[in-house]
């Protein structure tokens, strides 16, 4: 899975992409996929819950 993700992400980048750009693109993709998984699993907060949590910061 990870190898496929890396290959897919890097195939969309220009040939002269730096290692930093490659890593950024991979990390962004992983973050997006984690967010989608969290939504599907119901691991989210309502706006009201989030505002209450922010008040404790």
C-alpha distance (Angstrom), angle and dihedral (degrees) to the residues before:
residue distance angle dihedral
X1 . . .
X2 3.80 . .
X3 3.79 92.7 .
X4 3.81 90.3 50.8
X5 3.80 91.0 49.1
X6 3.81 92.2 50.0
X7 3.79 91.8 48.0
X8 3.80 92.1 48.1
X9 3.81 94.0 48.1
X10 3.79 95.3 44.7
X11 3.80 92.3 47.8
X12 3.82 88.9 64.6
X13 3.81 94.4 52.4
X14 3.80 125.1 87.4
X15 3.80 117.7 -97.2
X16 3.79 90.8 -111.2
X17 3.83 95.6 53.9
X18 3.77 113.3 139.7
X19 3.79 122.9 -125.0
X20 3.81 87.5 -108.9
X21 3.79 91.7 55.5
X22 3.79 90.9 47.2
X23 3.80 92.5 50.4
X24 3.81 91.5 46.1
X25 3.80 91.2 51.7
X26 3.81 91.6 49.3
X27 3.81 93.0 47.7
X28 3.79 92.0 48.3
X29 3.80 91.0 50.4
X30 3.82 91.6 48.8
X31 3.81 90.7 49.5
X32 3.79 91.5 51.0
X33 3.80 92.1 49.0
X34 3.82 91.1 48.7
X35 3.80 89.9 51.3
X36 3.79 92.0 50.8
X37 3.81 90.4 48.6
X38 3.82 91.2 49.6
X39 3.79 90.9 51.5
X40 3.80 92.2 49.8
X41 3.82 90.6 49.1
X42 3.79 93.1 46.9
X43 3.81 94.0 -115.0
X44 3.79 94.1 145.0
X45 3.79 139.1 111.1
X46 3.77 127.6 -131.3
X47 3.79 117.1 -123.3
X48 3.81 89.2 -104.8
X49 3.81 92.2 51.8
X50 3.79 91.0 48.1
X51 3.80 93.0 50.4
X52 3.82 90.4 51.0
X53 3.79 90.3 50.0
X54 3.80 92.0 49.2
X55 3.81 90.1 53.5
X56 3.82 88.8 62.9
X57 3.81 93.4 57.3
